[in-house]
Structures are given as structure tokens and as C-alpha cells.
Amino acid sequence: MSIFLEKIIYPETDGEPMAENTLQFEWIVTIKEGIETVFAENPDVFVAGDLFWYPAEGHIEIRYAPDIMVAFGRPKGHRRSYLQWLEGNVPPQVVFEILSHSNRVGEMMRKFEFYQRHGVEEYYVYDPQTNRLEGWQRNESLLVPIESVGDWVSPMLGIRFALTTDTLEIHRPDGTRFQTYQQLATEKKQADQRAASAEKQLKASEEKARRLAEKLKELGIDPDQIA
């Protein structure tokens, strides 16, 4: 008698959008890509945005898709979902949630309990509409509030949070600030313009020096002998 084992399908989407508005999406992408750059040279730090995390094999109902998650000790690469039992049973250690107007207290409480139960070491929640940042750090089996999160360096990521009156600034270990793609593109354009201007000035100076040297030679003076 043949025995057919039904393969469990772990859904990769719940049909909901990654973000509900452009501001939330911008923050998700900026933080995710910013963390990627911090660990660009480390092959064993996996960073993802809006990816389903399944902590328990066989339980498709136990899952969440953090806005950003970071798993240390796991290789970079594309995944359709994060199946923890196939990842050396390593849970994502750092999680971010970016709030939108539709987030409900009950939903956020369930997320908190999920992250606390399944091994998250640092959990950050930012509301860009109200410019409010909250953070929790694991103390044994519990995630406890970070009192000074508005001026805080993440022990695991090494990045610094600076909550100003207007916005949240996140700085890499080298002090440079996380920026949006548009900000990076603008900064690069300005740098290219400065470099082009400097090169133009250098060429003008070289041409001026060349003409001066020719004039001195016409006068019978060796330019190389002039101090």
C-alpha cells in the first residue's frame, strides 16, 4: 500500500501590501537598506523586509512578517520565507516595525508577544507620523523597555538612534547617517559636481602654469630653475 505524505505549504504572502502609505514604505526601505550596508562585508548576516517568519515546523498559523528583521549567523541570499528549522533554528535577533494609521493596539500586542516568545533580542517600533520611537531589549526570557532609546546604540547592530524634535536619525558605526535613495542620489550628484569643478580648476591652473613656463622660456629663463 502506498502512503502519500501531504507536503505542507507555507504561504509567502497574506495578500496585504508591504506598506500602507509612502512614508511607511520609505522608512522600511531606508532602515532595511541601511542595515544591509552596515553588514555588507559580513556574509553571515541576513537582512529582510516584509518576509514571513515561521518559527515552528508544521505550524503555518504561527507566523509574522516583520517590517525589517536581522538574523545573525545566517547567510545572505534570497528566500521565499524564513523557515527557522531550516536556518539552524536561529531566530531573527533584531526586528523593526514601522507603524501606519491602521495599526491597532491588539495587533501590536500580539506581535510583541510573538517576538518575545520566539527569541528576538532587540525590538524597535517607530511611528513616523508622530515621530515616536520605542525599543525593547531582551533580559533573560523577557523583552524589557529601553529607557533611553531616543539616544541609544544598538548592542547587536552597532547603529545609533537619535530622536530629534522632527524625525528619527539613524547613524552607522562610522557616524554616517541612514539616507533614502533620493538623498543618496542627490548627495552623489553634488559630489560629482564638486569633483568636476575641482578637475576643471586643476586643468585651468595647469594651463596657466604651462603658458607662464612658455613665456619665461621666451625671455631666456629656465622655469625649472625658479624656486
QUIUR-V159529 format. One record per backbone hydrogen bond with DSSP energy under -1.0 kcal/mol. CO is the residue of the C=O (numbers start at 0). NH is the residue of the N-H. If there is no record, write none. Layout:
co: {CO	CO}
nh: {NH	NH}
This chain:
co: {20	21	22	23	24	25	26	27	28	29	30	31	32	33	34	36	38	42	43	45	47	51	52	53	55	58	63	65	67	68	69	69	70	81	82	83	83	86	92	92	93	94	95	96	99	103	104	105	106	107	108	109	110	111	112	113	114	120	121	122	123	124	125	126	126	131	133	134	135	136	138	141	143	145	147	149	151	153	158	159	160	161	166	168	169	170	171	175	179	180	181	182	183	184	185	186	187	188	189	190	191	192	193	194	195	196	197	198	199	200	201	202	203	204	205	206	207	208	209	210	211	212	213	214	215	216	221	222}
nh: {24	25	26	27	28	29	30	31	32	33	34	35	36	37	38	39	41	75	72	70	68	81	63	83	58	61	52	49	95	47	92	93	45	53	85	86	88	89	120	121	69	123	67	125	102	107	108	109	110	111	112	113	114	115	116	117	119	137	94	135	96	133	98	130	131	126	124	145	122	143	141	138	136	148	150	162	160	157	153	170	151	168	163	161	177	159	174	171	183	184	185	186	187	188	189	190	191	192	193	194	195	196	197	198	199	200	201	202	203	204	205	206	207	208	209	210	211	212	213	214	215	216	217	218	220	219	224	225}
